[in-house]
């Protein structure tokens, strides 16, 4: 019984903003873009972009659009998909 409880606790779901930040962070690493550059693209401070990437501050639709354009992606390429399991 204890084993099942520990397994379910370790599979906590991300919030939408955490999942979005994670997807953007993956793209940022893949393209070798630093946080400072992303902050400049969005006209934000480095500390704000850091909090957004960690899901502590929500993303706006405009920011998502700017990030997608910067990486030459569609917004849907970055947005979290619902887990159907």
KAPE-V427070 format. One record per pair of residues at least 12 apart in sequence whose C-alpha atoms are under 8 Angstrom apart, sorted by sequence separation. I is the first residue (numbers start at 1). J is the second residue. If there is no record, write none. Layout:
i: [I/I]
j: [J/J]
//
This chain:
i: [35/35/42/42/41/42/41/25/24/38/41/21/22/21/22/20/21/18/21/17/18/20/18/19/17/18/17/18/16/17/15/17/17/17/24/27/24/23/23/23/20/20/19/20/19/16]
j: [49/50/63/66/66/67/67/53/53/67/70/52/53/53/54/53/54/52/55/52/53/55/54/55/54/55/55/56/55/56/55/57/58/59/67/71/78/78/79/80/78/79/79/80/80/80]
//
